[in-house]
Amino acid sequence: MARAAVPGRLTWQPATVAATRAETATARTLVLDVDGWTGHVPGQHVDVRLTAPDGYTAYRSYSISSAPRPDRLEVTVQAVTDGEVSPYLVDVAELGDQLEIRGPLGGWFVRRTADPRPALLIGGGSGVAPLMSMVRAATNPTRLLYSTRSPSDALFTADLAAVAAAGDGRVTVTHVYTRVAPHGWPVPPRRLDADALARVAWPRDADTVAFVCGPTGFVETVADLLVDIGHDPANIRTERFGPTGG
């Protein structure tokens, strides 16, 4: 999607690791301090670049999972086996380490505050990361449907529990587990299907927007299911990732 150029957006900027949080055994959130960072639109991402002592560089794109604010952002990284960047960010990076970032990037898969429509957010696995930014910044009614293999694979467990406990109706959270469900969970483990979507989605005659993020197969299936239950394809925005990202 075409957009006006923004000075500095495509320039590499130094970023300092200010804090880290373990999300799961293989995923971690890094809090980055960036001088001059003016914020982002929920749903956007940044490129993160590492440079080895011999000068070799590698970079990967990671969604911003924090709400917009100046001078600081958070990225949540799922470690990828044999990846060049993610294993370092998840297992090695320490407080004070210097990285480089470029961004914010992306103009289609974004939730703008000026959009008054209710939002349906559907995430699979680590695809919940950009949706978490939308949840944290939500000012309009928002429903999150989050599919993971088991509770131990879910990101942002404490944050999402706090959102659900708030009870203010602004954001609701629904979990679907595909392999292992918590003890006493009312629904047996199963893949996300049309019935589960229909129970969470806004009525088909409501003017809503849907955001779907996750592995390619998950995103394609969910987008088709949304159309099947009556959602306008023009109001379904998708972002997907494949198994080769690092």
N, C-alpha and C positions, 0 to 999 in steps of 0.2 A: 504494500500500500504506500503510495507516494506521500511524502511529508516534507515540510520545510526543514532545511538544515539548521541545526542548533550548534553554535560555537562550543567546542569542547566535547561534544557528544562522542565523536570518533577519535578523540585524542586519549592516549593512555595516561592515566593518572595514578599516582602512588596511593596506596591504601594500607592502613595499619590494622592488624588484628587486635581489636580492643577487648574481645571476650569470645568465648566459645560455649556451646551447649550441645551435649550429646542428645540426639533425638531418638535414635535406636542404636543397636550394636554396629550398624554400618552406615549411619547417617549423622550429620553434624551441622549445626548452624554456626556460622561465623559472623560476628559483629565487626563491621569494618568502619573505621573512621577515615573520611576522605575530605580534606580541606577543599572548600568551595563547592561541595556537592549541594545542589539546590533541591534535591528530591526527585521523585519519579511518579509515574502514574501506575496504580496497582495493576499488575499483570506484566509489566515490563521486566527485562532481564539485563544483565551485564555480561561482558566477556571478562574472564579472569585469566591473567597471564603470569606464568612462572618462568624464571630465568635461572638456568643451572650455572654453576661456577665456570664452566667452559664456554658459556655464552649461548648454549642451546635454549630455545624458548618453546613453550607449548601453551596453548590457551584453549579454554572451553567456555561455553555459555551456561550461565546459571540464573534461574529466576530469582528475583528479589522477593523475599517472604515477609518483610517488615512493612509497616505502614509508612507512608512518605514522611520524611523529616529532613531538615538540612544537616549536612556534615556527617551523617551516619546512615548506614544501610545494613541489612542482614541478607545473607544468601544461605540457603540450605542445600547441602550437597549429599547425594547418595553415592557411596563408593562403588566404582565399577571395576571389576576384576581386570587387571592388566591395563587400567587406564593410566594416562600420563599425568593427569592433574588431580582427579578426585581422590586417589589414595593419599596424596600429600595433604590435601585440605582436610580430609576426615581424620587421619591418623597422626600427622606429623606437625602441622602448623601450630605455633605457640603464640601466646600473647606477645605483642611487640613486633612480630614478623611483618615484613614488608612484602606486599603483593602489588600488582598493577591491575587496574580495571579500566574498562571502556564502556561508556553508556551514559544514561539509560537507553536501551534499544527496544524497538517494537512499538507499533502504532495501531495494530488491529486487535490483538488479544489484550485489551485494556478495559478497565472499568473506571470511567470518568465520573467525578462527583457531580457533574452537571446532568448526568443521565438520570432521570427520575424513575425509570422503570424498575420494578422488582427484578432481582437476579437469581437465577438458579445456577449454582456452581457444582460441577461434578468432577471429582478427582480420582484418579487411580494411582495408588502407590505414591511415589515422590512427585507425581503430577499435581499434588495438592499445594506445592510450594507457592506458585503465583496466586493461587486461590486464597491462600492464607493472607496474603497482602490485601486482597479484596475484602476478606472478612474483617481484618483489623481496621480497615479504613471505612467500613460500611456506614452509610448514613441512611440508606433506603432498605426496605425489607429484602432480606437475603436468606436463601436456603442453600446449605452445603450438604451434598451427598458424597460420602467418602468411602471408597472401596479399597480394602486391603486384604491380604491373605489371612492375617491374624492380628490380634491386638498388639503383639510385639513388633509388627511391621509398620504400625501407624506412626506418622510424624505428628508433632505438636500436640501430644496427648493431653498434657496439663492445660495448655492454652484452649484447646477445643472443649475440654471439660468445663473450664471457667465460663466460656461463652454459653454453653448449654445451661449452666447453672444460673446465669444472669437472669433468665426468665423475662427479659424485657420485650421479647417478640421481634426484636430487630434482626437477629440472626438465629436460625435454627440449624442444628447439626444432626445428621443421620448417618450412622455407620452401616456398612455392609461388609461382612467377612466371607471370603470365598473358600477358605480351607479350615480354619479353626476359629470358633466363636467363643466369647467368654462364657464361663460357667453360668448357667441360668439364662443365657441370652434367648429372647423369645422367638428368634428366627434361626433356623438351622443354616449352616454355611452354604452359600450358593453364589453363583455369579450374578452380577447386576443384570436384571431383566426388565421387561416392560412393566411388569406389575410393581416392582420396587420403585421404578421411575415415576409411575403414575401416582403412587401414594405420596410422593414428595413434591412433584412438579406443580407449578401453578396451573390453574384451569386453562384450557386451551384458548378460551376467549380473552384471557388477560393479556395485556401488552407487556411482555416480559422479554428478557434477554438471557440466553444460556451460555455458559462458558464451560468447556470440557477440556481437560488436560490429563495426559497420561501416555502410556505406551501406544504405539500406532494402532494395534488391533483393538485395544480398549476404546480409543477415541472413535474409530470408525464405527464400531458396534453401537456405542452410546448415541452418536449422532444419528444413526439410522433409526434407533429406537425412539428418539425424541420426535423425529419426523413421523414415525408410525403412530405415535399417540397424539399427533395433531399440532406439533410445534412448527412454526414457520422456519424453513431452512435459512432464510435471510437473517434470522435472529439467533442463530446458533454459531458461536465462535469457538474454534478448536485450536489446540496447540498440542503437538505430539512429539515424542522422542523415540528413537530407536535404540537397539541394544549396543550400538557401537560408540556412543558418546562416552567421553572420559571425564 
